[in-house]
Amino acid sequence: MATHKSAVKRHTQSLKRRTRNKSNTTKLRSQLRRLRAAVAGKDPATARRMLPETLSLIDRSIQKGVLHANAAARHKSRLTRLVTSLG
């Protein structure tokens, strides 16, 4: 455990950031999993409804530093293709 006052503060900050980052990552992964499950279940209405929500969450994840911009673009492209392939 840290002993200097500044080290204690840094440790506290890192714990807060860690929980915040984990929360954002978990939200994103859960939403992606739900959308993929809707596609796998051949439910086009639900998948089309969930797509804008998911794309918005991906965009917010870029701003929060959870995803790199290019990785986010790749996710968005693949998910959009997946949903439109349902017909």
Z-matrix of the N, CA and C atoms (Angstrom, degrees):
N
C 1 1.462
C 2 1.519 1 108.66
N 3 1.327 2 115.47 1 147.93
C 4 1.461 3 121.46 2 -178.68
C 5 1.528 4 110.61 3 -69.04
N 6 1.344 5 115.83 4 147.47
C 7 1.456 6 119.54 5 -179.35
C 8 1.523 7 112.83 6 -113.68
N 9 1.329 8 118.76 7 -29.36
C 10 1.464 9 120.62 8 178.19
C 11 1.521 10 109.35 9 -77.32
N 12 1.321 11 114.46 10 151.16
C 13 1.456 12 119.59 11 -178.78
C 14 1.533 13 111.25 12 -59.90
N 15 1.322 14 116.49 13 -42.15
C 16 1.468 15 120.19 14 -179.36
C 17 1.527 16 111.00 15 -67.68
N 18 1.323 17 116.84 16 -35.80
C 19 1.459 18 120.83 17 179.33
C 20 1.528 19 110.61 18 -69.35
N 21 1.324 20 116.40 19 -36.49
C 22 1.463 21 120.73 20 177.31
C 23 1.528 22 109.72 21 -64.29
N 24 1.341 23 115.29 22 -42.88
C 25 1.463 24 119.69 23 179.27
C 26 1.529 25 110.81 24 -63.10
N 27 1.329 26 116.82 25 -45.27
C 28 1.461 27 120.86 26 179.03
C 29 1.530 28 110.84 27 -60.08
N 30 1.325 29 115.80 28 -40.40
C 31 1.463 30 120.30 29 179.33
C 32 1.533 31 110.53 30 -63.20
N 33 1.314 32 115.95 31 -44.62
C 34 1.466 33 120.66 32 178.85
C 35 1.523 34 110.65 33 -62.00
N 36 1.333 35 116.09 34 -43.64
C 37 1.461 36 120.01 35 179.31
C 38 1.525 37 111.19 36 -62.97
N 39 1.323 38 115.78 37 -41.51
C 40 1.464 39 118.81 38 -178.14
C 41 1.526 40 110.97 39 -65.92
N 42 1.321 41 117.45 40 -35.51
C 43 1.464 42 120.37 41 177.30
C 44 1.526 43 111.20 42 -65.41
N 45 1.343 44 116.30 43 -42.22
C 46 1.466 45 120.18 44 178.27
C 47 1.521 46 110.31 45 -62.76
N 48 1.329 47 116.25 46 -45.95
C 49 1.462 48 120.32 47 -179.44
C 50 1.526 49 111.03 48 -63.32
N 51 1.315 50 115.55 49 -39.27
C 52 1.464 51 120.05 50 -179.27
C 53 1.523 52 111.12 51 -61.27
N 54 1.341 53 116.74 52 -45.19
C 55 1.463 54 119.51 53 179.81
C 56 1.522 55 110.81 54 -66.42
N 57 1.340 56 117.09 55 -38.72
C 58 1.468 57 120.78 56 178.70
C 59 1.526 58 110.70 57 -64.76
N 60 1.333 59 117.16 58 -44.86
C 61 1.460 60 121.12 59 179.88
C 62 1.526 61 111.49 60 -64.45
N 63 1.332 62 115.40 61 -41.23
C 64 1.459 63 119.68 62 179.97
C 65 1.526 64 110.63 63 -64.08
N 66 1.318 65 116.64 64 -39.68
C 67 1.457 66 121.27 65 178.62
C 68 1.523 67 110.86 66 -62.54
N 69 1.327 68 116.69 67 -46.34
C 70 1.467 69 120.74 68 -179.61
C 71 1.523 70 111.24 69 -64.80
N 72 1.315 71 116.96 70 -41.17
C 73 1.460 72 120.96 71 179.42
C 74 1.523 73 110.76 72 -64.73
N 75 1.311 74 116.80 73 -42.59
C 76 1.457 75 121.92 74 -179.46
C 77 1.524 76 110.99 75 -63.81
N 78 1.346 77 116.49 76 -43.00
C 79 1.466 78 120.31 77 177.78
C 80 1.518 79 111.18 78 -58.25
N 81 1.326 80 115.32 79 -46.27
C 82 1.463 81 120.36 80 -178.12
C 83 1.524 82 110.86 81 -63.38
N 84 1.318 83 117.50 82 -48.97
C 85 1.464 84 120.83 83 -177.88
C 86 1.521 85 111.54 84 -63.05
N 87 1.326 86 117.04 85 -38.92
C 88 1.467 87 120.74 86 179.78
C 89 1.521 88 110.82 87 -64.29
N 90 1.342 89 115.87 88 -43.03
C 91 1.463 90 119.62 89 179.92
C 92 1.532 91 110.72 90 -64.56
N 93 1.338 92 116.64 91 -42.04
C 94 1.464 93 120.33 92 178.24
C 95 1.527 94 110.24 93 -62.18
N 96 1.321 95 116.68 94 -41.63
C 97 1.459 96 121.77 95 -179.87
C 98 1.525 97 110.50 96 -63.63
N 99 1.352 98 116.99 97 -41.78
C 100 1.458 99 120.73 98 179.86
C 101 1.524 100 111.61 99 -64.99
N 102 1.328 101 116.41 100 -41.70
C 103 1.462 102 119.51 101 179.73
C 104 1.520 103 110.72 102 -65.94
N 105 1.317 104 117.32 103 -43.31
C 106 1.469 105 120.34 104 179.18
C 107 1.525 106 111.27 105 -64.54
N 108 1.333 107 116.74 106 -34.13
C 109 1.464 108 120.33 107 177.69
C 110 1.528 109 110.54 108 -67.31
N 111 1.326 110 116.95 109 -38.23
C 112 1.464 111 120.45 110 177.63
C 113 1.523 112 110.38 111 -64.96
N 114 1.331 113 116.75 112 -38.55
C 115 1.467 114 120.47 113 177.97
C 116 1.525 115 109.90 114 -68.14
N 117 1.319 116 116.64 115 -43.66
C 118 1.464 117 120.64 116 -179.54
C 119 1.531 118 111.09 117 -65.07
N 120 1.323 119 116.67 118 -31.02
C 121 1.461 120 121.35 119 178.95
C 122 1.510 121 113.22 120 -82.13
N 123 1.329 122 116.57 121 6.69
C 124 1.477 123 122.35 122 178.49
C 125 1.530 124 110.80 123 55.83
N 126 1.328 125 115.51 124 45.05
C 127 1.461 126 120.97 125 179.38
C 128 1.529 127 109.00 126 -113.76
N 129 1.349 128 117.76 127 83.57
C 130 1.464 129 120.21 128 -173.43
C 131 1.527 130 113.72 129 -65.64
N 132 1.318 131 118.40 130 -32.50
C 133 1.464 132 120.35 131 -178.77
C 134 1.529 133 110.50 132 -64.85
N 135 1.317 134 115.99 133 -47.04
C 136 1.458 135 120.06 134 179.16
C 137 1.521 136 111.12 135 -66.03
N 138 1.315 137 116.56 136 -41.13
C 139 1.469 138 120.17 137 -179.03
C 140 1.525 139 110.50 138 -63.60
N 141 1.335 140 117.55 139 -42.69
C 142 1.474 141 120.36 140 179.23
C 143 1.520 142 111.19 141 -65.49
N 144 1.326 143 116.62 142 -34.93
C 145 1.466 144 120.56 143 179.31
C 146 1.523 145 110.84 144 -70.57
N 147 1.326 146 116.35 145 -36.23
C 148 1.466 147 120.45 146 -176.72
C 149 1.530 148 113.47 147 -81.57
N 150 1.322 149 117.18 148 -21.07
C 151 1.464 150 120.15 149 -175.55
C 152 1.531 151 113.15 150 -58.90
N 153 1.343 152 120.61 151 -50.85
C 154 1.471 153 119.16 152 179.86
C 155 1.528 154 113.06 153 -61.24
N 156 1.329 155 117.01 154 -37.56
C 157 1.464 156 120.61 155 177.70
C 158 1.525 157 110.23 156 -61.88
N 159 1.324 158 115.59 157 -43.68
C 160 1.458 159 120.79 158 -178.53
C 161 1.525 160 111.25 159 -67.10
N 162 1.329 161 116.70 160 -43.14
C 163 1.466 162 119.97 161 179.24
C 164 1.524 163 110.85 162 -63.53
N 165 1.313 164 116.61 163 -38.06
C 166 1.460 165 120.82 164 177.19
C 167 1.531 166 110.93 165 -64.37
N 168 1.310 167 116.28 166 -41.58
C 169 1.467 168 120.45 167 178.48
C 170 1.524 169 110.99 168 -65.46
N 171 1.324 170 117.38 169 -36.85
C 172 1.456 171 121.06 170 177.04
C 173 1.530 172 109.67 171 -63.76
N 174 1.331 173 117.27 172 -42.82
C 175 1.461 174 120.88 173 178.36
C 176 1.530 175 111.51 174 -62.21
N 177 1.321 176 116.26 175 -41.23
C 178 1.467 177 119.42 176 177.97
C 179 1.524 178 110.97 177 -66.70
N 180 1.328 179 116.69 178 -32.41
C 181 1.467 180 120.76 179 179.45
C 182 1.524 181 111.25 180 -66.11
N 183 1.338 182 116.87 181 -31.19
C 184 1.465 183 119.90 182 176.05
C 185 1.524 184 109.03 183 -63.39
N 186 1.328 185 116.17 184 -47.06
C 187 1.464 186 121.13 185 -178.09
C 188 1.523 187 112.19 186 -63.28
N 189 1.319 188 116.15 187 -33.28
C 190 1.463 189 120.05 188 -178.38
C 191 1.525 190 112.64 189 -85.14
N 192 1.337 191 116.63 190 -5.73
C 193 1.461 192 119.73 191 177.78
C 194 1.518 193 113.97 192 84.96
N 195 1.324 194 117.04 193 13.16
C 196 1.454 195 120.30 194 179.58
C 197 1.525 196 110.25 195 -77.46
N 198 1.333 197 116.01 196 -38.58
C 199 1.463 198 121.98 197 -178.56
C 200 1.524 199 110.07 198 -123.78
N 201 1.321 200 116.21 199 147.17
C 202 1.461 201 121.59 200 170.83
C 203 1.531 202 107.54 201 -76.47
N 204 1.313 203 116.36 202 151.67
C 205 1.468 204 121.02 203 -175.49
C 206 1.523 205 112.08 204 -59.43
N 207 1.327 206 117.43 205 -41.52
C 208 1.469 207 119.84 206 -178.99
C 209 1.530 208 111.38 207 -69.79
N 210 1.308 209 116.58 208 -37.75
C 211 1.470 210 120.11 209 177.71
C 212 1.525 211 109.59 210 -65.07
N 213 1.319 212 116.13 211 -39.33
C 214 1.463 213 119.96 212 178.59
C 215 1.520 214 110.62 213 -64.60
N 216 1.328 215 116.62 214 -41.93
C 217 1.462 216 120.30 215 178.93
C 218 1.527 217 110.67 216 -62.25
N 219 1.318 218 115.78 217 -39.05
C 220 1.472 219 120.42 218 178.32
C 221 1.523 220 110.46 219 -64.37
N 222 1.333 221 116.79 220 -44.75
C 223 1.471 222 120.66 221 178.01
C 224 1.524 223 110.73 222 -60.01
N 225 1.328 224 116.44 223 -47.36
C 226 1.457 225 120.73 224 -177.68
C 227 1.523 226 111.27 225 -61.54
N 228 1.314 227 115.99 226 -42.54
C 229 1.460 228 120.41 227 -179.41
C 230 1.523 229 111.24 228 -63.66
N 231 1.305 230 116.49 229 -47.36
C 232 1.464 231 120.55 230 -177.61
C 233 1.521 232 111.79 231 -66.69
N 234 1.333 233 116.40 232 -40.44
C 235 1.467 234 119.42 233 179.59
C 236 1.525 235 111.17 234 -66.49
N 237 1.317 236 116.37 235 -41.08
C 238 1.465 237 119.61 236 178.97
C 239 1.513 238 111.02 237 -63.01
N 240 1.342 239 116.68 238 -43.58
C 241 1.465 240 120.30 239 177.30
C 242 1.518 241 111.08 240 -61.49
N 243 1.329 242 116.12 241 -40.56
C 244 1.465 243 121.66 242 -178.52
C 245 1.528 244 110.43 243 -62.59
N 246 1.332 245 116.38 244 -45.88
C 247 1.463 246 120.40 245 -177.10
C 248 1.529 247 110.52 246 -69.76
N 249 1.325 248 117.64 247 -40.85
C 250 1.465 249 119.07 248 -179.27
C 251 1.520 250 112.00 249 -70.56
N 252 1.330 251 117.70 250 -22.68
C 253 1.464 252 120.15 251 178.77
C 254 1.534 253 111.80 252 -71.59
N 255 1.336 254 116.82 253 -15.53
C 256 1.476 255 119.68 254 178.68
C 257 1.522 256 111.76 255 -67.95
N 258 1.325 257 115.58 256 -25.65
C 259 1.465 258 118.30 257 177.35
C 260 1.488 259 114.56 258 93.77
